[in-house]
Every structure is written in C-alpha cells, then in structure tokens.
Amino acid sequence: MSLSRHSALLCGQVCLLVRSSARFFSCSQTGPAAPPRGKSFAPKSRAVTLRSSSHNNKPESRVMPSNVEIKASVSDRAQFAKKAALLSQSEGTIIKQHDTFFNCSQGRLKLRDFMNNSGQLIFYERPDTNGPKLSRYSISPTSDPPSLRAVLADALGVKGEVKKERTLFLIGQTRVHLDTVEGLGNYMELEVVMRPEQTVEEGQQIAEDLMEKLGVSKESLVTGAYMDLLLKGHKET
C-alpha cells in the first residue's frame, strides 16, 4: 500500500471516529462547547439523513450540527468590537486558541487547544465560497490535546497551525468572532447556529442582516479557513 493511500485510509478512520464520538455529544443537552472562563456556548443540532451501511441500504437519521458561516477581513478592529459589543450588550469573552490542521482526504480535520488542558477534535465540511455558506461539523472533546496531537501527527501528518486570540460575542442565535490571527491580522466570523426547523436560506438571511449591522462589506469577504490563507501567504492587514 502506498504512503498516500495509507494516509488517506487513516484520515478516513479518524474522521469516522470523530463523527461517531460526536454523535453522543451533539445529542446531549449541553452539546460541544468552548470552555473559556467556565462558560458554555452550546450550538443546537440540525438533523440530517445519512445512508446506512447495512445491506438493506435504508437511510438512518442522526443529529449533526450545522452553521451558516461568513468570514471577512477587519480593517478597524476597535470599531467592529464597539458595534459587536453594542449588539450583544456585552464586552465579549476572550479565548486563546491554537489549532493544528492534519492532512485529510475530505473536509478538514483540526485539533483545537484552548491552552488550559482542554481542547476539541473537529472535523468539518463547507464550501470555499464568498458570503454565507453551510458548514456541517462533528466535535469530540479532549482533556489532553498535546498527546492527541502527537498521535494524529504521526498517523496523518500536520498540514499547518493557526494561533489566534478570539473575542466571542453572542447576538441572538449567532456567534460573532473577532479574531487576531498570528501572521494574518484581524478577521471576523459569523456563525449562525441553525435550529432544526430552519432552512439554509433563513440562516443566510440572518447572516446577511447581521453583516449589514456590523458594517461588513462584500469586498472584505474571504473564502477558506485561516489555514488556507496562511498557506497562500496572505500578509497581515
């Protein structure tokens, strides 16, 4: 078996493990959450239909969370923070994050280290397009990010790393991230946490309305993950 095929097989096995682990956590009342300062921010889940691997090939329904997301560069961090604080009626929560991306044959697989002996293994899939886009993801928490990173690095290889300081604002059902990314500069993300009864179009409308309120122009929209921008050699803004 070639090295590339062996790596792809391992990646598929890891992604399957993440999806299986997340099945329990995404169905719990608290859900997957970032752990800053003892607070919990749990996205609700959205049901999707997947094909069963059984011989009768009947579809089985399981819960898999989804967001509608937007990413854009930020030219005036202070002004954006002021608008986000006003809309959320809070000063936001600061979270330090160290993300390690691993080679993966489909989607993206990353280990998020919160730098406080906790982290999350995250697999997600979303199109690389400007504007609002649907993202489906699976999350499994870990209490030992360094050890898990070492195992995944040996199995799959490291694609790259992203270090950032994030200020999180909650506005309705939307998580607003104001990020200072090492090597890139200032960016914002909107994550509209979809409710089971909502359509993608409704999520896109919520995101676009919030874009306007926050003063985010269409010209500032970016595609891909921070890892992609770093690999493309984007300069700090």
N, C-alpha and C positions, 0 to 999 in steps of 0.2 A: 504494500500500500504506500502511495507517495506521501510525502510530508504534508503537502497542501490538502490532500483528501483526508488525511488523518486529522489535521487541524479542523477542517470543516465538520467532520464527524463529531469531534469533541465539542465543538461550538454548539452543534445541534443538540447534543446530550445535555449540555449546561443550560441552554435556553429552555429545553423541556423540563429540566429540574426546577428552574425559576418559575415557569408557568404553573407547575404542579404545586410548588410551595405557596405561590401567591393565591392559589385557589382558596385556601383556608383563610389567609389574612384578609383578602378583599371581601370575604363574606362576613367577617366579624363586625362588631358594632363600632370599634374604634378605627379599623382599617389601617393601611400603611400610612405612616406619618413621619415627618421630620421632627427630631427631638429637641429643638433649641429651648433652653431655659425651662424645661419641664412642660412646655406647651405641646398640644397635639392638634394637628390640622389634618383631618381625615377626609379625603375625597370620597364621594359616594360612587357606587359602582354602576356600570351600564351593562345590561345583558346582551351578549352576542351569541350567535349559533355557530357551533363548530361541528365538523364531521367526526363521527366516532370511528375508531379503528377496528371495530368489531366486524364480523363477516356480513351482518345484515346491513351495514353501512347507513344506519339510521342516524340522523343528526342528534347530537346531545347538546343541551343548553347549559352553559356555565356563565358565571359572572366574571366579567373582565372590565376593569375601569377604563374610561376614556376621557380625554380632554379635547377641547378645541384650543389651539395654541397660536400665538403670534410672537415673533421675536423682532426687535428693531434696535438700531444703534441710538444712543442718547448723547446729544451734544451738550446739554446743560443739565447736569446731574442734580444740582440743587433745586432748579425749577421743577423738574419732574418729581422729585421727592416731595416738594411742597404740595403739588397737585394731588399726588397719591395719598399723602397724609390727610389732606382735606376731605377727599372722597371716602377714605376708610375710617376717618375720625380716630386715627392712631398715628404714632410715630414709627410704626413698623417694628419688626423683630429682626435683629441681625444674626445671620447664620454663616459660619465659615464652612466651606465645602472643598474637598479635594476629590475630584473624580478621576478614576482610571478607566480608560476605554480599552476593551480587548478585541482582538480580531474575531470577526463573526461573519458567517456566510450570509446571514439575512438579518435585517434590522440592526439595532445597536445594543451592545451589552456593556454596562459600566458598573463599577463599584464606587459608591459614594461614601466617603469617610467624613463624618461630622467633626472629627478631631476631638472627640470626647468619649472614646471607647465604644462608639456605636456607629452603625452605617447601614446601607441598603444596597443589595444587588438588584439592579434594574435592567430589564430587557424591554425595549420599546420599538415600535414601528410607526413611522409617519412620513408623508411625502415631503421632499425637499422643494417646497414652493413658497413664493411670497404670500403674505396675507394669512387669514385664518385657515387652519388645517387640522384634521382629526388625527389624534395620537392615541394609540392603544398600548397599554403597558402592563407589565407584571413586576411585582416588587416582593423581595424576600429580605427581612431584616437580619442583621448580624451584629454580634457583640464583640467580634474580633476581626475588624477589617484588614489589618496587616497580614494575618495568616491566610485569609481567604484570597487576598490579592496575590500572595506568593503562589498558591495552588493554581489560580487561574492564569497567572503569568507563565507558569511552567507548561500548562496544558494548551493555551491558546496563543500566547504572545501578546505583548502590550502594544496597542495602536498609538497611544499617547495619553497625556494627562492634562487636566484643566483645574486650575486653582482659582477660587473666586471668593469674594465676600458678598453675600446676598442680603438685601433688606427686603423682607416679606411684608406685604400689605394685603389684607383681606377686604375685598369690595364685593358684597353680595356673595355670589357663588364663584367668584373669580379670584384666583391667587395672582397677585401682581408682584413680580420680582424686579428689583432694581439691582443689577449686578455690576460689580467692578471685577473684571476678569484679567488675571495676570497675563500680560502680553497682548491684550486686545483693547482694553479700555472699558468704557461704560455702555451697558446694554440694558434693555428691559425685555421682560417676557410676560405675556398674559396667558394664564391657564384657566379656561372656563371649565369647571368640573361639571360634567354633564350629569343631569338627572335621568333616571330610567325612562321617563315619559317624554323627554325632549328629543327633538330631531337635530341633526348636524346643522341644518340651516338656522335653527334657533340659536344654537351655540355661536355660530358665525356672526349673527346679528348682535348678540351680546358683546362679542369681542370688538366688533367694528364700532359700536356705540361708545364703548369704553376707550377705544383708541382716540376717538374724537375728543372726549372729555379730558384725556390726558395730554392732548396736543401731539399725538404721534402721527407723523406724516407718512404717506405711502412711499415716499422716496427713501425713508430711513429703514424700511423693512428689509430683513435679511433672510436667507434660506439656510437650512442645515443647522447643525449643532455647533457649539463653541469649538469643539474638537475639529470640525471641518474647517472653520475659519482659521484656526491656528495652523493647520496643515497647509492651507492655501497661502499662508504668510501675510495675513492681514496685519496692519500696523495699529498701534494704539491710537485712539482718537482723542 
